[in-house]
């Protein structure tokens, strides 16, 4: 039977798992704690690149003392042989006598087999502790396994009246320094940052994480049907240093493809629909490439296409205390709605003050 101590240890493991977000794709970000007689013997989380797994790290820290201990794991221990042996086998070999896991791993290679392997070896297995919190943390991985696409967070930085630039296109900066710093932290917790071609042309962004003392950088993705992008911009100049993926259509000129391939970018061809890239195919391709968490930073047309397709899981809306008026550029392009009931719906998860701005976080209704 699980109790308050079990809950505290699982909460600790979930906190460890969060450290891997954005670093471990295509693997899930998992946390593990080894406990015996109320004492934490070892703890671990999935390491950059997905290896070693959390259980392996925690067991190495615990050493021989793990015999007779309880392991708290945020996701069912793996049961398949990959680049490393199964974590379920490692727990059994270490002499762990009880495993408390939050949720089952839906990956077909695991899907209950890890728990079954442990039970067959005489290990006591308990599941479901803090399952809701674990599933929320694992949404990216769960989305990729169950839906074939990564979790998508759409970030908007707007004026109070929902504008992202003046009529002339001036947008730097609507929100303050604190809000921009938070955006960098959000980038760091995602596998990739996604923008549209218009944003790439207008802003010449680097899309990197800066000012946080973090060496890890997310993949930078630009959706550009014709690859009509600046070839002398920051993305082209740094494509061999930080990965650049370009989503483009079948009709893209061969010369543009060759230019970007030579620069070091990865090109992903997608089907087109009504003269634009198919957003569903876009997310499916990113899921197939192993991404679990994508952070979309615009622009308006890309945001609209993702919203209409029902692909936005979370909204992060930074709002500044300024008004730009109807002639300013809207944060979201036309949705083609005929009725209010057809509008994409989201539930408010939280709202906070970030310097002189506000940040509201919304989840799909």
N, C-alpha and C positions, 0 to 999 in steps of 0.2 A: 504494500500500500504506500502510495506517495504521500508525503507530508510537507510541512512548511520548509523544512531543510532541503528537501528535494527540489522544491520550487525555487529556492534561492540559488541552488547550484545550477539549475537549468537556466535561470535568468543570467547567471554569470557566463554560462556557455554561449548563450545567445549574444551577449555583449562581445565575446571573443569572435564569434562568427562574423559580426559586422565589420571587423577589421579586414576581412577578405573581399568585401564588396568592391567590384571594379578591378580586382587584381587576379582573379582565379578562373575566369571563363576559359573553356566551356563548362568547367566543373562548378558545383555549388559551393558557396561559402559556408563552411561548417565549423562549429566550435565543439570542443570536448574537454571535460574535466574528469580526472581520476580522483576519487575520494575514498578514504577508509578511516573509520572511527572518527568521523567529523573533520578530518584533516585533508586538505588538498595536497595530493602527492605530485600531480602533474597537470598541466593544462596546455592546450594547443588549438590552433586554428589552421584552416587550409592555407598553404603557403603560396606565394606568387607563382602564377602559371599552373596552379592546381595540384602541385605535388611539393612535398609530401602531404598526405591527408591529415586532418586534425587529430584523429585517433593515434596515428603513428607518432606525431609530435608529442602528444600527451603521454603516451606509453613510454617513449624514450626518456622523458623527464622523470617519470615515476620509477622506472627501473624495476628491479625484483620486488619492490614494495607493492607493486600493483596486484600481486596475488591476493585474492580474497577481497578486492576492492570493488567499488561501484563506478561504472563509467556513465557519465551524463553526456549524451550526444544530441545535437540539434536536428540531425537527420539520420535515418536508418543507416547503419554501417554497410559499406559496399560488400558485395558477395562475388564479384567477378574479378578475373585476372586481367589487369591492364599492364601499365608500365610498372606497377607495384602489386604485391599480393593483396588479397581482400582484407579489408580492415576487420571484418568479422573474425577471420582466422587469426589475426594479430591479437585481438582481444581474448580469444580462447587460449592461444598459446601463452599469453601473459598471466593467465590464471584469474582473470576478472570473473567474479561470480554473479554480478548483477549489472544489467545494462538498462538505463532509462533513456529512451529516445522520444523526441517530440513528435515526429511525423514519419510516415513510411516514404521511402524513395520511389517515385513513380517510374523511374528509368526502367525499361523492360529488362535490363541486365541485372537489376536488383529486385524491385517490386515485391518485397516480402521475403526474398531469399536470404537476406542478411539476418533478419530476425529468426527465420527458420533454422539457419545454420547454428546460431547461438543457442537456441532452445534444444536442438539435437545434441549439443555438447554439454547440456545440463546447466547452462547459464540462465538465470532468471531474467526475463525480458518484460519490461513495462513500457507501454507506448501511450501517447496522447497528452503528456504533460506539457502545458503551454503550447499546444498545437496551433492555436490561432496566431500567436506571436511568431512562431517558427515559420508558418506558411506565409505570413506577411513579409518576413525577411527573405524568404526563398522565392518570392513571386517571379523573379526573372528566370531562375532555373526551372521552376514549375511550368511557367508559360512555354518555355522552349520545348520541354518534354511533352506537355499535353496539347499545346496549340501550334507548335512548330514555329514560334516566333518569340523574340525577346519582349520583355516588359518595356513599355515606352513611357517616359516622363516628358511632358511638354512644358517647357519653361517659357513664360512670357514676362517681359519687363516693360511695363506700360505707364502712361500717365493715368490720372484718375479717370479719365474718360476713354481709356482703352486704346490709346494711340502709342505707336512705337517709334515714330519719327515725325518731324514737321513735314509740311507739304513739299519742302525743298529736299527732304531726305536726311536732315540733320538728326542724329540719334545719340551721339556720344557727348554727355551721358545723361540719360533721363533719370536713372536711379543713382544712388550714392555709392561711395567706396565700400561701405560695409555690405551692401547688397551684392556688389560685384565679387567681393571676397567669398560670400556664401555660395555664389554661383560656381566659383572655382572648387569649393569643397564638394558641391554636388557633382561636378564633372568627375572628380576623383573617385566617387563612389559608383560610377557607371563604367561599363566596358567601353562605350563609344559615345561620341558627340556627333549629332546629325544636324546639318543645315541644308537649305536649298541653294540653288545656283545664284538666285538674286541676292541673297545675303552675302555669299562669297564674293560676288562682283562689287557690291556696294561697300562692304566693310573691310575686305582683305584681312579676315581674322586669322589668328594663329590656332585658336581652339585648344590651346594647351592649358594645363594646370600650373598656375604661377603664384608665388608669394606664400606658399604653405610649407615649404621645405620638403616637398614630395617629389621623388624622382620618377614615380610611375606616371605614365601618360596614357589617356584613353585613345582608342582608334578614332581618327577624324574622318567623318563620312560626309560627302557632298552628293546630293541628288541633283544631277544635271543631265537632262535628256540628251542634249547635243554636245556635252562637254565644252560648252562655250564659256570657259572659265579663264581667269587671268593666268597666263603661264609664267609670269614673272613675280607672282605674289608670294606671300609667306607660305602658303600651303605647298606650292610647287617647289620652293627653295628648300623646304625642310622635309619633303616626303620620304627621304631615305633615313631621316633621324627619328621621326615619329610617324607611324603608319598613316597613310592616306588611302581611303577606299572611295572610288567613284562609282556611283550608280548611274547607269546611262541606258539609252534606248538602242534598239537594233539598227536604227538609221544613222547613228553617230558616224561622222566622217572618219575614214581610216587615218587621215593625217592627225586628227585630234587624239585618237587612241594611241598612236605611236608616240606622240609628244609626251603624253602623260605616263605611258609605260616606261619611256626612257627616263623620266623624272623619278621613277621609283614607286608610282602609285599602283594600287591593285584595282583593276577594272572589273565590274560586275554588270553584265548585260541583263536588262529586265524587259518584260513585255510592256507595251504602251497601250493606253486606253484613252480615247478622245484627245489625242495629241499630248498626253502627259504620261509620266511613269505610273504604273499601277501600284498604289500604296500597299495593297495586300501582298503583292509579289515582292515588293521592297522588303517588308518585314520578314517574309518567309525566307528570302535569300540571306538576310542577316542572321536569322536563326540557324539556317543550314551551315553558315560559316562559323557557328559556335557562340555568337553573342547572346547574352542573357539579359543585359540591362543597357538601354539606349536612352540618351539624354538629348532631346530635340530642342534646338535653340532658334528655330524659325527658318525662313520667314513666314509671312502671312499665308501664301498660297500653299506651302507645304503643310503648315498647321491645319489649314482648312481641309485639305485632302485626307489627312490622318484622322481628323475628327469625324468627317463624313463616313469614312470607312470603319469607324468604331474601333480604332487601333490605339487610342490614347487611354492609358491605364491611370496615370496620375497627372495632375496639373500643378505646377508651381508658379504662382502669379506674384511677381514683385510689382508693387504699385507705388509710384512717387506722388508727392503732393503738388502736382502741377497739371494744368489743363492745356491741351494742344488744339482742341476744336475739331469740327467736322472735316476741315481740309487737311488735317494730319493723317498720316498713314495708319490704318487699322492694324491691330495685332493679329487678327485672323481674317483671311480672305472670305469671299462669298461662300456660303454653305448651301445655297439653293433651297432653303426651307420654304415649304408651303403652309406649314402650320406650326404653332408653338409646341405642340406635342411631339413634333419631330426633332426638336432641338436636342443635341447631346447633353446628357445630364450628369452632374457630378455632386458628390457629398463633401461638405466641408470637414476636413480632418483636423486642421489646426490653423491658427492665425497668430502671428507674432510681429513685434516691432523690430525692424532691422535698421539701426541707425535712424535716419530720417524717413525711411520707407516702411512699408509693411510687406510681409510674406504670408500669403495664404496657400495652404496645401489642400488639394482636392483629390478625391478618388472617384473612379468611375461608379456611377450609381447602379 
